[in-house]
Amino acid sequence: LEWVDNPFAAPPDIDVFDPRATSAVSDVNAARIGMALNGRNEGTRQSLLAAYGGNATTEGAVKAGLAWLESYQKSNGSWSLKGRYPDGALSENMQAATAMALLAFQGHGNTHEQGKYAEEVARAWKWLLDEQGEDGSFFQTGYRPHRFYTQGLCTIAICELYGMSEDERFKEPAQNAIGYCLRNQGSEGGWRYDPRQEDSDVSVTGWILMALQSARMAGLEIPPDHFRRAGEFLD
């Protein structure tokens, strides 16, 4: 175990000494991108709460939110955007709703094997993995603009779960989800609603980049060219 000053630290910036240079290389390696996923372990999470301003009030709010989500989980393990509540969404997307709920539970340290909501997480993943296509996609039918938003959310969730649990059963689904994202990067360098669109959308691209970052935190390899192209689009 190596102690670090900042558990969310990224690799250091490298100065370019020659003004004619166009790139820089460094032998400084970062084994992992900070400790964001490790920080969800019970002991570490309690330490980080104290260090970053968490208290009984914030934890109480989180626990109340998780209890609310648990009460609306469907019998098949999924969640609904429309739900049984009066202010639900106008259109349905159970894959995205389930991914967002899982992100909340996993963010509090729950996996399919540990935590107060381990059973709920396990049921949700049983349903969501059945929804993943052979090509790695999670959204098969429905309202078109949801497609890559859904892919981003589900990919973040599956990469987080693999990174937190290191359960090999989730490695291939995570890699397949990431592969679908990478294969369908748009010609501008970002992502939009449909695969490989010529134009890109900043919000969709943001969710997919979050997914790629989650994959890196879980130890999955992402070719750097995809980040370069996305960066050029964002610039």
Buried (B, 14 or more C-beta within 10 A) or exposed (E): EEEEEEBEEEEEEEEEEEEEEEEEEEEEEEEEBBBBBBBBBEEBBEEBBEEEEBEEEEBEEBEEEBEEBBEBBBEEBBBBBEBEEEEBEEEBBBBBBBBBBBBBBBBBBBBBEBBBBBBBBBBBBEBBBEBBEEEBBBBEEBBEBBBBBBBBBBBBBBBBBBBBBEEEEBBEBBBBBBBBBBEBBBEBBBBBBEBEBEEBBEEBBBBBBBBBBBBBBBBBEBEEEBBEBBEEBEE
